[in-house]
Amino acid sequence: MAKPEVKALDSRAKVIIAACQMIGEDPSSTLSVRAVAARAGVSMGSLRHHFPTQRALRDAVLETIYDVVAADDQIIHDTSVPVRDRLAQCLRQMFAPGVGEEARQAWIKVFEGFIVPEPTADTRQAYMALDVEGRRRVEHWLAVLANEGVLRPGDRIQQARFLTTVCTGLSIERALPAEDSILHTETETLYAAVDAVLKTSL
């Protein structure tokens, strides 16, 4: 019996696979268009045909990683939920787990790993990989919202950096002593950050 013919990958699929592999090997990769084209074995013209800008390539790769590889990323696509609630729920995934002692222990590990010791090239590289991966995840959520036309115009990388900075601060706050309900004040701050990047009419 003849084996079924396997359809060859088109150039777009080759580019996506190559770029995903590059991020898998080095989460801090900037996805140089030239390097991705070389890795995929396609011409620069072919890559530019499918992805006219580096941003278009980056968005497609993030969509593949978080929609295909990370199956738990359905919140951002659930249009039955108000957009600000969707983004806020996604951002909560960036926080240290729990509150109080649990959050304190999580941050102690971060401080012991990256702040207490003298910085080395290895610790810098390890931290930067985590930081870049976190921002990429937020950029992906923002890309989904941009496609829906609900994101405020602006530099998406800067918006992602702003939101991850807010999340880092809220995550540390979970580990600190607090008088008020930490989850209540956290939610207020989180929604204020979300509203800063969404269109005001929402």
Secondary structure as the mmCIF struct_conf table of DSSP 4:
data_model
#
loop_
_struct_conf.conf_type_id
_struct_conf.id
_struct_conf.beg_label_comp_id
_struct_conf.beg_label_asym_id
_struct_conf.beg_label_seq_id
_struct_conf.end_label_comp_id
_struct_conf.end_label_asym_id
_struct_conf.end_label_seq_id
HELX_LH_PP_P HELX_LH_PP_P1 ALA A 2 ASP A 10
HELX_RH_AL_P HELX_RH_AL_P1 SER A 11 GLU A 25
TURN_TY1_P TURN_TY1_P1 PRO A 27 SER A 28
HELX_RH_AL_P HELX_RH_AL_P2 VAL A 33 ALA A 40
TURN_TY1_P TURN_TY1_P2 GLY A 41 GLY A 41
HELX_RH_AL_P HELX_RH_AL_P3 MET A 44 HIS A 50
BEND BEND1 PRO A 52 THR A 53
HELX_RH_AL_P HELX_RH_AL_P4 GLN A 54 GLU A 63
HELX_RH_PI_P HELX_RH_PI_P1 THR A 64 VAL A 69
TURN_TY1_P TURN_TY1_P3 ALA A 71 GLN A 74
HELX_RH_3T_P HELX_RH_3T_P1 ILE A 75 HIS A 77
TURN_TY1_P TURN_TY1_P4 THR A 79 SER A 80
BEND BEND2 VAL A 81 VAL A 81
HELX_RH_AL_P HELX_RH_AL_P5 VAL A 83 ARG A 92
TURN_TY1_P TURN_TY1_P5 GLN A 93 MET A 94
BEND BEND3 PHE A 95 PHE A 95
HELX_LH_PP_P HELX_LH_PP_P2 ALA A 96 ALA A 96
BEND BEND4 PRO A 97 VAL A 99
TURN_TY1_P TURN_TY1_P6 GLY A 100 GLY A 100
HELX_RH_AL_P HELX_RH_AL_P6 GLU A 101 PHE A 114
TURN_TY1_P TURN_TY1_P7 ILE A 115 ILE A 115
BEND BEND5 VAL A 116 PRO A 117
HELX_LH_PP_P HELX_LH_PP_P3 GLU A 118 PRO A 119
HELX_RH_AL_P HELX_RH_AL_P7 ALA A 121 GLU A 148
TURN_TY1_P TURN_TY1_P8 GLY A 149 GLY A 149
STRN STRN1 LEU A 151 LEU A 151
HELX_LH_PP_P HELX_LH_PP_P4 ARG A 152 ARG A 152
BEND BEND6 PRO A 153 GLY A 154
HELX_RH_AL_P HELX_RH_AL_P8 ARG A 156 ALA A 175
BEND BEND7 LEU A 176 LEU A 176
BEND BEND8 GLU A 179 ASP A 180
HELX_RH_AL_P HELX_RH_AL_P9 ILE A 182 VAL A 197
STRN STRN2 LEU A 198 LEU A 198
TURN_TY1_P TURN_TY1_P9 THR A 200 SER A 201
#
